[in-house]
Amino acid sequence: MDRILTDWQRRDDLEALQLLLRRMVQDINRFSDEARNRLATLNQKLVMLERNIK
């Protein structure tokens, strides 16, 4: 019986860890998307400034 309880506890621990990792990956992906968008916007502004200088 003790082995069954230990197994279920490990499963619960693994499930909690998987959920935490999924959330971390989602946060990293969200950050990456926002950073790409901001860099693209900045790049557009720099291109416009370069054209105005020429």
N, CA, C and O atoms as a Tinker XYZ file with bonds, in Angstrom:
   216  protein
     1  N      0.821000   -1.200000    0.000000    73     2
     2  CA     0.000000    0.000000    0.000000    64     1     3
     3  C      0.864000    1.262000    0.000000    63     2     4     5
     4  O      0.529000    2.266000   -0.628000    81     3
     5  N      1.979000    1.182000    0.718000    73     3     6
     6  CA     2.884000    2.327000    0.807000    64     5     7
     7  C      3.462000    2.679000   -0.564000    63     6     8     9
     8  O      3.664000    3.852000   -0.879000    81     7
     9  N      3.724000    1.655000   -1.372000    73     7    10
    10  CA     4.271000    1.887000   -2.710000    64     9    11
    11  C      3.263000    2.619000   -3.590000    63    10    12    13
    12  O      3.640000    3.465000   -4.401000    81    11
    13  N      2.006000    2.298000   -3.431000    73    11    14
    14  CA     0.957000    2.959000   -4.215000    64    13    15
    15  C      0.867000    4.428000   -3.829000    63    14    16    17
    16  O      0.774000    5.296000   -4.696000    81    15
    17  N      0.894000    4.705000   -2.542000    73    15    18
    18  CA     0.839000    6.099000   -2.084000    64    17    19
    19  C      2.052000    6.889000   -2.563000    63    18    20    21
    20  O      1.935000    8.045000   -2.970000    81    19
    21  N      3.207000    6.252000   -2.507000    73    19    22
    22  CA     4.431000    6.900000   -2.987000    64    21    23
    23  C      4.333000    7.180000   -4.480000    63    22    24    25
    24  O      4.732000    8.248000   -4.945000    81    23
    25  N      3.804000    6.222000   -5.228000    73    23    26
    26  CA     3.639000    6.398000   -6.668000    64    25    27
    27  C      2.715000    7.571000   -6.972000    63    26    28    29
    28  O      3.021000    8.386000   -7.842000    81    27
    29  N      1.599000    7.666000   -6.272000    73    27    30
    30  CA     0.663000    8.766000   -6.508000    64    29    31
    31  C      1.271000   10.111000   -6.120000    63    30    32    33
    32  O      1.027000   11.120000   -6.781000    81    31
    33  N      2.053000   10.123000   -5.059000    73    31    34
    34  CA     2.718000   11.363000   -4.653000    64    33    35
    35  C      3.709000   11.810000   -5.722000    63    34    36    37
    36  O      3.795000   12.994000   -6.048000    81    35
    37  N      4.453000   10.853000   -6.260000    73    35    38
    38  CA     5.395000   11.184000   -7.338000    64    37    39
    39  C      4.656000   11.704000   -8.561000    63    38    40    41
    40  O      5.105000   12.654000   -9.203000    81    39
    41  N      3.535000   11.091000   -8.882000    73    39    42
    42  CA     2.742000   11.560000  -10.021000    64    41    43
    43  C      2.249000   12.985000   -9.791000    63    42    44    45
    44  O      2.287000   13.818000  -10.697000    81    43
    45  N      1.792000   13.255000   -8.585000    73    43    46
    46  CA     1.345000   14.611000   -8.255000    64    45    47
    47  C      2.495000   15.607000   -8.370000    63    46    48    49
    48  O      2.328000   16.705000   -8.902000    81    47
    49  N      3.660000   15.213000   -7.868000    73    47    50
    50  CA     4.834000   16.086000   -7.947000    64    49    51
    51  C      5.223000   16.349000   -9.399000    63    50    52    53
    52  O      5.528000   17.481000   -9.773000    81    51
    53  N      5.210000   15.294000  -10.214000    73    51    54
    54  CA     5.551000   15.450000  -11.630000    64    53    55
    55  C      4.540000   16.331000  -12.358000    63    54    56    57
    56  O      4.914000   17.144000  -13.203000    81    55
    57  N      3.280000   16.171000  -12.033000    73    55    58
    58  CA     2.249000   16.989000  -12.662000    64    57    59
    59  C      2.434000   18.461000  -12.301000    63    58    60    61
    60  O      2.292000   19.336000  -13.155000    81    59
    61  N      2.749000   18.732000  -11.045000    73    59    62
    62  CA     2.989000   20.112000  -10.615000    64    61    63
    63  C      4.211000   20.689000  -11.326000    63    62    64    65
    64  O      4.204000   21.852000  -11.730000    81    63
    65  N      5.245000   19.888000  -11.475000    73    63    66
    66  CA     6.451000   20.332000  -12.166000    64    65    67
    67  C      6.173000   20.600000  -13.641000    63    66    68    69
    68  O      6.654000   21.588000  -14.195000    81    67
    69  N      5.403000   19.729000  -14.272000    73    67    70
    70  CA     5.050000   19.931000  -15.677000    64    69    71
    71  C      4.259000   21.218000  -15.861000    63    70    72    73
    72  O      4.498000   21.964000  -16.810000    81    71
    73  N      3.329000   21.481000  -14.971000    73    71    74
    74  CA     2.538000   22.703000  -15.049000    64    73    75
    75  C      3.436000   23.929000  -14.901000    63    74    76    77
    76  O      3.290000   24.900000  -15.645000    81    75
    77  N      4.351000   23.888000  -13.958000    73    75    78
    78  CA     5.280000   24.993000  -13.750000    64    77    79
    79  C      6.140000   25.222000  -14.989000    63    78    80    81
    80  O      6.340000   26.362000  -15.409000    81    79
    81  N      6.646000   24.143000  -15.571000    73    79    82
    82  CA     7.474000   24.265000  -16.770000    64    81    83
    83  C      6.674000   24.815000  -17.948000    63    82    84    85
    84  O      7.187000   25.628000  -18.717000    81    83
    85  N      5.433000   24.383000  -18.097000    73    83    86
    86  CA     4.585000   24.916000  -19.176000    64    85    87
    87  C      4.388000   26.415000  -19.019000    63    86    88    89
    88  O      4.468000   27.168000  -19.989000    81    87
    89  N      4.129000   26.838000  -17.790000    73    87    90
    90  CA     3.941000   28.270000  -17.538000    64    89    91
    91  C      5.214000   29.053000  -17.839000    63    90    92    93
    92  O      5.161000   30.146000  -18.402000    81    91
    93  N      6.351000   28.489000  -17.460000    73    91    94
    94  CA     7.621000   29.160000  -17.738000    64    93    95
    95  C      7.847000   29.288000  -19.242000    63    94    96    97
    96  O      8.261000   30.342000  -19.723000    81    95
    97  N      7.578000   28.223000  -19.977000    73    95    98
    98  CA     7.750000   28.249000  -21.433000    64    97    99
    99  C      6.800000   29.265000  -22.057000    63    98   100   101
   100  O      7.192000   29.996000  -22.966000    81    99
   101  N      5.562000   29.321000  -21.585000    73    99   102
   102  CA     4.613000   30.309000  -22.093000    64   101   103
   103  C      5.109000   31.724000  -21.837000    63   102   104   105
   104  O      5.016000   32.582000  -22.715000    81   103
   105  N      5.631000   31.972000  -20.647000    73   103   106
   106  CA     6.158000   33.300000  -20.325000    64   105   107
   107  C      7.351000   33.653000  -21.204000    63   106   108   109
   108  O      7.464000   34.781000  -21.684000    81   107
   109  N      8.236000   32.692000  -21.413000    73   107   110
   110  CA     9.402000   32.935000  -22.266000    64   109   111
   111  C      8.960000   33.202000  -23.702000    63   110   112   113
   112  O      9.489000   34.105000  -24.351000    81   111
   113  N      8.008000   32.438000  -24.202000    73   111   114
   114  CA     7.510000   32.647000  -25.562000    64   113   115
   115  C      6.833000   34.004000  -25.702000    63   114   116   117
   116  O      7.005000   34.688000  -26.711000    81   115
   117  N      6.063000   34.393000  -24.687000    73   115   118
   118  CA     5.405000   35.696000  -24.711000    64   117   119
   119  C      6.445000   36.819000  -24.725000    63   118   120   121
   120  O      6.318000   37.784000  -25.478000    81   119
   121  N      7.469000   36.684000  -23.888000    73   119   122
   122  CA     8.542000   37.673000  -23.852000    64   121   123
   123  C      9.243000   37.751000  -25.208000    63   122   124   125
   124  O      9.530000   38.841000  -25.704000    81   123
   125  N      9.514000   36.600000  -25.798000    73   123   126
   126  CA    10.176000   36.554000  -27.098000    64   125   127
   127  C      9.346000   37.262000  -28.166000    63   126   128   129
   128  O      9.882000   38.036000  -28.959000    81   127
   129  N      8.055000   37.002000  -28.187000    73   127   130
   130  CA     7.176000   37.651000  -29.163000    64   129   131
   131  C      7.155000   39.161000  -28.972000    63   130   132   133
   132  O      7.239000   39.915000  -29.942000    81   131
   133  N      7.044000   39.603000  -27.723000    73   131   134
   134  CA     7.025000   41.039000  -27.447000    64   133   135
   135  C      8.349000   41.689000  -27.835000    63   134   136   137
   136  O      8.363000   42.783000  -28.399000    81   135
   137  N      9.452000   41.026000  -27.537000    73   135   138
   138  CA    10.765000   41.566000  -27.885000    64   137   139
   139  C     10.921000   41.667000  -29.402000    63   138   140   141
   140  O     11.437000   42.665000  -29.906000    81   139
   141  N     10.483000   40.650000  -30.122000    73   139   142
   142  CA    10.566000   40.696000  -31.588000    64   141   143
   143  C      9.741000   41.844000  -32.152000    63   142   144   145
   144  O     10.190000   42.560000  -33.048000    81   143
   145  N      8.534000   42.017000  -31.623000    73   143   146
   146  CA     7.684000   43.105000  -32.101000    64   145   147
   147  C      8.310000   44.462000  -31.827000    63   146   148   149
   148  O      8.298000   45.341000  -32.689000    81   147
   149  N      8.855000   44.636000  -30.635000    73   147   150
   150  CA     9.488000   45.913000  -30.292000    64   149   151
   151  C     10.720000   46.170000  -31.148000    63   150   152   153
   152  O     10.949000   47.296000  -31.589000    81   151
   153  N     11.511000   45.131000  -31.384000    73   151   154
   154  CA    12.688000   45.293000  -32.230000    64   153   155
   155  C     12.299000   45.598000  -33.674000    63   154   156   157
   156  O     12.966000   46.388000  -34.343000    81   155
   157  N     11.237000   44.985000  -34.152000    73   155   158
   158  CA    10.774000   45.268000  -35.512000    64   157   159
   159  C     10.308000   46.715000  -35.623000    63   158   160   161
   160  O     10.599000   47.388000  -36.611000    81   159
   161  N      9.590000   47.194000  -34.617000    73   159   162
   162  CA     9.138000   48.587000  -34.608000    64   161   163
   163  C     10.331000   49.532000  -34.569000    63   162   164   165
   164  O     10.370000   50.519000  -35.303000    81   163
   165  N     11.289000   49.236000  -33.727000    73   163   166
   166  CA    12.494000   50.056000  -33.635000    64   165   167
   167  C     13.253000   50.051000  -34.952000    63   166   168   169
   168  O     13.761000   51.087000  -35.380000    81   167
   169  N     13.334000   48.901000  -35.593000    73   167   170
   170  CA    14.008000   48.808000  -36.882000    64   169   171
   171  C     13.317000   49.678000  -37.926000    63   170   172   173
   172  O     13.986000   50.354000  -38.706000    81   171
   173  N     11.997000   49.668000  -37.950000    73   171   174
   174  CA    11.260000   50.511000  -38.891000    64   173   175
   175  C     11.552000   51.987000  -38.651000    63   174   176   177
   176  O     11.744000   52.749000  -39.598000    81   175
   177  N     11.585000   52.386000  -37.387000    73   175   178
   178  CA    11.876000   53.784000  -37.063000    64   177   179
   179  C     13.292000   54.161000  -37.490000    63   178   180   181
   180  O     13.514000   55.255000  -38.010000    81   179
   181  N     14.240000   53.269000  -37.275000    73   179   182
   182  CA    15.620000   53.538000  -37.683000    64   181   183
   183  C     15.743000   53.645000  -39.199000    63   182   184   185
   184  O     16.471000   54.498000  -39.705000    81   183
   185  N     15.043000   52.793000  -39.915000    73   183   186
   186  CA    15.066000   52.854000  -41.383000    64   185   187
   187  C     14.507000   54.190000  -41.853000    63   186   188   189
   188  O     15.061000   54.809000  -42.761000    81   187
   189  N     13.422000   54.635000  -41.246000    73   187   190
   190  CA    12.835000   55.923000  -41.622000    64   189   191
   191  C     13.800000   57.070000  -41.327000    63   190   192   193
   192  O     13.927000   57.992000  -42.133000    81   191
   193  N     14.476000   57.023000  -40.189000    73   191   194
   194  CA    15.452000   58.059000  -39.856000    64   193   195
   195  C     16.612000   58.056000  -40.845000    63   194   196   197
   196  O     17.069000   59.117000  -41.270000    81   195
   197  N     17.088000   56.876000  -41.211000    73   195   198
   198  CA    18.180000   56.781000  -42.180000    64   197   199
   199  C     17.764000   57.361000  -43.527000    63   198   200   201
   200  O     18.561000   58.028000  -44.186000    81   199
   201  N     16.545000   57.118000  -43.932000    73   199   202
   202  CA    16.059000   57.657000  -45.210000    64   201   203
   203  C     15.960000   59.173000  -45.157000    63   202   204   205
   204  O     16.262000   59.852000  -46.138000    81   203
   205  N     15.540000   59.704000  -44.021000    73   203   206
   206  CA    15.432000   61.156000  -43.874000    64   205   207
   207  C     16.800000   61.821000  -43.887000    63   206   208   209
   208  O     16.931000   62.952000  -44.354000    81   207
   209  N     17.811000   61.142000  -43.384000    73   207   210
   210  CA    19.163000   61.701000  -43.349000    64   209   211
   211  C     19.751000   61.754000  -44.752000    63   210   212   213
   212  O     20.471000   62.695000  -45.083000    81   211
   213  N     19.459000   60.773000  -45.566000    73   211   214
   214  CA    20.007000   60.700000  -46.932000    64   213   215
   215  C     19.326000   61.704000  -47.765000    63   214   216
   216  O     19.624000   61.825000  -48.953000    81   215
